[in-house]
């Protein structure tokens, strides 16, 4: 893993080096694929945010719109209504950086004003032409994710002639888009988009070849947690369809996290921070065995 130190505003930085960072997921939505409705109410969302932080999250990623396959978009106003009470409450109360998971510039702007310092844009600046300007003007970190199509269409027979090559080309174009908008390259993070316009085989190939993106010279984030490809791989061993939050799926999610971390990813985006912290404690020790001091 190449070390990175990313400036995130206010004289602070996010250091990514020997320790794989954990991005904890907080979906303030009624319909997310794994935890839709669990944290839709403010009190439940705040309690979960505090729990994820206490368990060791290095980043808290808050989203107000589901991006599950075939989902419908919601308005910026609805997203703001969902996420702002949570971000406003947490802004000055937690020590870890807050990420806003959105494709809308208006939502990102409000979240940043309330304390967010990372934009996690699954469209990589493709859906809202104003998003790049918001990121540049506020000098925040920006996650550029690969997705084929949109959440409504991405899983309709996704096909690639050259999976890794096409994702690499997408990233080069996304970085150019970001830099052209005035965003410094050392504010960028890339995410190959597990489950976003990919088949099971595509997702497995991405994890197995995640180091293929290393020469883009940017931190790599990956989010395999509880994704459908895991459930499909395990389906042959189960007589019933396993729910995303089933303990078996969580165990398999940790296997995907471990595989990605061993390949050198810098950030893993997960639902279960406590288990991931244990997984990464061992994986990071294995990767840096000569420096492990107990």
FITORMAR-907149 format. One record per residue (C-alpha): residue number from 0; residue in one letter; x, y, z. Coordinates in steps of 0.25 Angstrom, whole numbers, plus 5000, padded with zeros to 4 digits. Each point is the difference from the previous one (the first is absolute). Example, Ala and Ser with C-alpha at 12.3 -4.5 7.8 and 13.67 -1.06 7.14 Angstrom:
{rec 0 'A' {5049 4982 5031}} {rec 1 'S' {5006 5014 4998}} 
END
This chain:
{rec 0 'X' {5000 5000 5000}} {rec 1 'X' {5006 5013 4996}} {rec 2 'X' {4998 5011 5011}} {rec 3 'X' {4991 5012 4997}} {rec 4 'X' {4998 5012 5009}} {rec 5 'X' {4987 5007 4995}} {rec 6 'X' {4997 5014 5004}} {rec 7 'X' {4985 5001 5004}} {rec 8 'X' {4999 5015 5004}} {rec 9 'X' {5002 5008 5012}} {rec 10 'X' {5015 4996 5001}} {rec 11 'X' {4996 4986 5002}} {rec 12 'X' {5004 4987 4992}} {rec 13 'X' {4996 4986 4998}} {rec 14 'X' {5012 4991 5001}} {rec 15 'X' {4999 4987 4992}} {rec 16 'X' {5013 4991 5003}} {rec 17 'X' {5002 4987 5007}} {rec 18 'X' {4986 5000 5006}} {rec 19 'X' {4988 4997 4991}} {rec 20 'X' {4990 5011 5003}} {rec 21 'X' {4985 4996 5003}} {rec 22 'X' {4989 5008 4994}} {rec 23 'X' {4987 4997 5008}} {rec 24 'X' {4987 5000 4992}} {rec 25 'X' {4988 5008 5006}} {rec 26 'X' {4988 4999 4991}} {rec 27 'X' {4989 5010 5004}} {rec 28 'X' {4991 4994 4990}} {rec 29 'X' {4987 4991 5000}} {rec 30 'X' {5005 4991 4989}} {rec 31 'X' {5015 4997 5000}} {rec 32 'X' {5003 4986 4996}} {rec 33 'X' {5005 4995 5013}} {rec 34 'X' {4996 5010 5011}} {rec 35 'X' {4988 5008 4994}} {rec 36 'X' {4991 5006 5010}} {rec 37 'X' {5009 4996 5012}} {rec 38 'X' {5006 5013 5002}} {rec 39 'X' {4990 5009 4993}} {rec 40 'X' {4995 5007 5013}} {rec 41 'X' {5010 5010 5005}} {rec 42 'X' {5002 4994 5014}} {rec 43 'X' {5003 4986 4994}} {rec 44 'X' {5010 5007 4990}} {rec 45 'X' {5007 5008 5011}} {rec 46 'X' {5001 4987 5009}} {rec 47 'X' {5006 4992 4988}} {rec 48 'X' {5010 5011 4996}} {rec 49 'X' {5005 5001 5015}} {rec 50 'X' {5001 4984 5000}} {rec 51 'X' {5008 5000 4987}} {rec 52 'X' {5009 5010 5005}} {rec 53 'X' {5002 4993 5013}} {rec 54 'X' {5003 4987 4993}} {rec 55 'X' {5011 5006 4992}} {rec 56 'X' {4995 5007 4987}} {rec 57 'X' {5010 5009 4994}} {rec 58 'X' {4990 5007 4991}} {rec 59 'X' {4985 5001 5002}} {rec 60 'X' {4993 4999 4986}} {rec 61 'X' {4985 5006 5001}} {rec 62 'X' {4991 4998 4989}} {rec 63 'X' {4985 5004 4997}} {rec 64 'X' {4997 4993 4987}} {rec 65 'X' {5001 4985 4997}} {rec 66 'X' {5009 4996 4989}} {rec 67 'X' {4995 4985 5000}} {rec 68 'X' {4998 4994 4986}} {rec 69 'X' {4987 5005 4993}} {rec 70 'X' {4998 5011 5011}} {rec 71 'X' {4993 5013 4996}} {rec 72 'X' {5007 5013 5003}} {rec 73 'X' {4994 5010 5011}} {rec 74 'X' {5001 5015 4999}} {rec 75 'X' {5011 5008 5006}} {rec 76 'X' {4990 5006 5010}} {rec 77 'X' {4996 4987 5005}} {rec 78 'X' {5015 4995 5001}} {rec 79 'X' {5003 5013 5008}} {rec 80 'X' {4988 4998 5009}} {rec 81 'X' {5005 4986 5003}} {rec 82 'X' {5015 5002 5003}} {rec 83 'X' {5001 5014 5005}} {rec 84 'X' {4994 4998 5014}} {rec 85 'X' {5011 4989 5002}} {rec 86 'X' {5011 5008 4994}} {rec 87 'X' {4997 5012 5008}} {rec 88 'X' {4999 4993 5013}} {rec 89 'X' {5013 4992 4997}} {rec 90 'X' {5008 5011 4994}} {rec 91 'X' {5007 5005 5013}} {rec 92 'X' {4998 4988 5008}} {rec 93 'X' {5008 4989 4993}} {rec 94 'X' {5015 5000 4997}} {rec 95 'X' {5000 4992 4987}} {rec 96 'X' {4997 5006 4987}} {rec 97 'X' {4986 5000 4994}} {rec 98 'X' {4998 4996 4986}} {rec 99 'X' {4987 5004 4992}} {rec 100 'X' {4996 4989 4991}} {rec 101 'X' {4993 5007 4989}} {rec 102 'X' {5000 5003 4985}} {rec 103 'X' {4993 5014 5002}} {rec 104 'X' {5008 5013 5002}} {rec 105 'X' {4989 5007 5008}} {rec 106 'X' {5000 4988 5010}} {rec 107 'X' {5015 5000 5000}} {rec 108 'X' {5001 5015 5003}} {rec 109 'X' {4990 5000 5011}} {rec 110 'X' {5008 4988 5007}} {rec 111 'X' {5013 5007 4999}} {rec 112 'X' {4994 5012 5006}} {rec 113 'X' {4996 4991 5012}} {rec 114 'X' {5013 4993 5001}} {rec 115 'X' {5003 4990 4989}} {rec 116 'X' {5013 5000 4994}} {rec 117 'X' {4999 4989 4990}} {rec 118 'X' {4991 4998 4988}} {rec 119 'X' {4997 4986 4996}} {rec 120 'X' {4995 5001 4986}} {rec 121 'X' {4996 4987 4994}} {rec 122 'X' {4998 5007 4986}} {rec 123 'X' {5014 5005 5000}} {rec 124 'X' {4995 5015 4997}} {rec 125 'X' {4992 4995 4988}} {rec 126 'X' {4986 5002 5006}} {rec 127 'X' {5001 5014 5004}} {rec 128 'X' {5008 5010 4993}} {rec 129 'X' {5001 5009 5013}} {rec 130 'X' {5006 4989 5008}} {rec 131 'X' {5015 5003 4996}} {rec 132 'X' {4999 5014 5003}} {rec 133 'X' {4994 4998 5014}} {rec 134 'X' {5012 4990 5003}} {rec 135 'X' {5010 5010 4995}} {rec 136 'X' {4995 5012 5007}} {rec 137 'X' {4999 4993 5013}} {rec 138 'X' {5013 4993 4998}} {rec 139 'X' {4995 4986 5005}} {rec 140 'X' {5003 4986 4997}} {rec 141 'X' {4993 4994 4988}} {rec 142 'X' {4997 4985 4998}} {rec 143 'X' {4998 4997 4985}} {rec 144 'X' {4993 4987 4998}} {rec 145 'X' {4999 4991 4987}} {rec 146 'X' {4986 4997 4997}} {rec 147 'X' {4994 4995 4986}} {rec 148 'X' {4987 5007 4998}} {rec 149 'X' {4992 5005 5012}} {rec 150 'X' {4994 4992 5012}} {rec 151 'X' {4987 4998 4992}} {rec 152 'X' {5008 4994 4988}} {rec 153 'X' {5013 4995 5005}} {rec 154 'X' {4997 4985 5002}} {rec 155 'X' {4992 4999 4987}} {rec 156 'X' {5010 4990 4993}} {rec 157 'X' {5013 5007 5003}} {rec 158 'X' {5011 4996 4990}} {rec 159 'X' {5015 5004 4998}} {rec 160 'X' {5009 4997 4989}} {rec 161 'X' {5012 5003 5010}} {rec 162 'X' {4995 5002 5014}} {rec 163 'X' {5012 5005 5007}} {rec 164 'X' {5005 5008 4988}} {rec 165 'X' {4986 5007 4998}} {rec 166 'X' {5000 5003 5015}} {rec 167 'X' {5014 5006 4999}} {rec 168 'X' {4996 5008 4988}} {rec 169 'X' {4987 5005 5008}} {rec 170 'X' {5009 5004 5011}} {rec 171 'X' {5010 5008 4991}} {rec 172 'X' {4988 5008 4995}} {rec 173 'X' {4994 5002 5013}} {rec 174 'X' {5013 5005 5006}} {rec 175 'X' {5001 5010 4988}} {rec 176 'X' {4986 5004 5002}} {rec 177 'X' {5003 5003 5015}} {rec 178 'X' {5013 5007 4997}} {rec 179 'X' {4993 5009 4989}} {rec 180 'X' {4990 5004 5011}} {rec 181 'X' {5011 5005 5008}} {rec 182 'X' {5002 4989 5010}} {rec 183 'X' {5014 4996 5004}} {rec 184 'X' {5004 4986 4996}} {rec 185 'X' {5005 4998 5015}} {rec 186 'X' {4985 5001 5004}} {rec 187 'X' {4995 4988 4992}} {rec 188 'X' {4997 4986 5004}} {rec 189 'X' {4996 4989 4990}} {rec 190 'X' {4990 4989 5002}} {rec 191 'X' {4998 4989 4989}} {rec 192 'X' {4985 4999 5004}} {rec 193 'X' {4997 4985 5005}} {rec 194 'X' {4986 4997 4996}} {rec 195 'X' {4998 5012 4991}} {rec 196 'X' {4998 4995 4986}} {rec 197 'X' {5008 4987 5003}} {rec 198 'X' {4997 4985 4999}} {rec 199 'X' {5004 4991 5011}} {rec 200 'X' {5013 4996 4992}} {rec 201 'X' {5003 5015 4998}} {rec 202 'X' {5000 5003 5014}} {rec 203 'X' {5009 4988 5004}} {rec 204 'X' {5009 5004 4989}} {rec 205 'X' {5001 5014 5005}} {rec 206 'X' {5003 4996 5014}} {rec 207 'X' {5011 4990 4995}} {rec 208 'X' {5006 5010 4991}} {rec 209 'X' {4998 5013 5009}} {rec 210 'X' {5015 5003 4999}} {rec 211 'X' {4998 5002 4985}} {rec 212 'X' {4995 5014 5004}} {rec 213 'X' {5013 5003 5008}} {rec 214 'X' {5007 5008 4989}} {rec 215 'X' {4989 5010 4999}} {rec 216 'X' {5007 5005 5013}} {rec 217 'X' {4988 5003 5008}} {rec 218 'X' {4994 4994 5013}} {rec 219 'X' {4991 4988 4997}} {rec 220 'X' {4986 4998 5007}} {rec 221 'X' {4992 4987 4999}} {rec 222 'X' {4986 4997 5005}} {rec 223 'X' {4997 4985 4999}} {rec 224 'X' {4992 5000 5013}} {rec 225 'X' {4988 4991 4999}} {rec 226 'X' {4999 5002 4985}} {rec 227 'X' {4991 4990 4991}} {rec 228 'X' {5012 4993 4994}} {rec 229 'X' {5004 4995 5014}} {rec 230 'X' {4986 4994 5002}} {rec 231 'X' {5000 4994 4986}} {rec 232 'X' {5013 4993 5002}} {rec 233 'X' {4995 4994 5013}} {rec 234 'X' {4986 4997 4994}} {rec 235 'X' {5004 4986 4996}} {rec 236 'X' {5003 4996 5014}} {rec 237 'X' {4987 5005 5006}} {rec 238 'X' {4986 4995 4998}} {rec 239 'X' {4994 5014 5002}} {rec 240 'X' {5004 5013 4995}} {rec 241 'X' {5009 5007 5010}} {rec 242 'X' {4996 5014 5005}} {rec 243 'X' {5011 5011 4999}} {rec 244 'X' {5001 5001 5015}} {rec 245 'X' {5001 4985 5002}} {rec 246 'X' {5012 4996 5008}} {rec 247 'X' {5005 4991 4989}} {rec 248 'X' {5000 5012 4991}} {rec 249 'X' {5008 5008 5010}} {rec 250 'X' {5010 4989 5001}} {rec 251 'X' {5002 5000 4985}} {rec 252 'X' {5001 5015 5000}} {rec 253 'X' {5011 5000 5009}} {rec 254 'X' {5007 4990 4991}} {rec 255 'X' {4998 5010 4988}} {rec 256 'X' {5006 5011 5009}} {rec 257 'X' {5012 4992 5004}} {rec 258 'X' {5003 4996 4985}} {rec 259 'X' {4999 5015 4996}} {rec 260 'X' {5008 5004 5011}} {rec 261 'X' {5011 4990 4997}} {rec 262 'X' {5000 5005 4986}} {rec 263 'X' {5003 5014 5005}} {rec 264 'X' {4987 5008 5000}} {rec 265 'X' {5001 5012 5010}} {rec 266 'X' {4985 5002 5004}} {rec 267 'X' {4989 4989 5002}} {rec 268 'X' {4986 5005 5001}} {rec 269 'X' {4992 4991 5009}} {rec 270 'X' {4987 4998 5008}} {rec 271 'X' {5006 4992 5012}} {rec 272 'X' {5012 5009 5005}} {rec 273 'X' {5003 4991 5012}} {rec 274 'X' {5002 4987 4992}} {rec 275 'X' {5008 5008 4990}} {rec 276 'X' {5009 5006 5010}} {rec 277 'X' {5004 4986 5005}} {rec 278 'X' {5002 4995 4986}} {rec 279 'X' {5009 5011 4996}} {rec 280 'X' {5008 4999 5013}} {rec 281 'X' {5005 4987 4995}} {rec 282 'X' {5000 5003 4985}} {rec 283 'X' {5009 5012 5003}} {rec 284 'X' {5009 4993 5009}} {rec 285 'X' {5002 4989 4989}} {rec 286 'X' {5003 5010 4990}} {rec 287 'X' {5010 5007 5009}} {rec 288 'X' {5005 4988 5008}} {rec 289 'X' {5014 5006 5001}} {rec 290 'X' {4995 5012 5007}} {rec 291 'X' {4990 4994 5009}} {rec 292 'X' {5003 5003 5015}} {rec 293 'X' {4988 4993 5007}} 
END
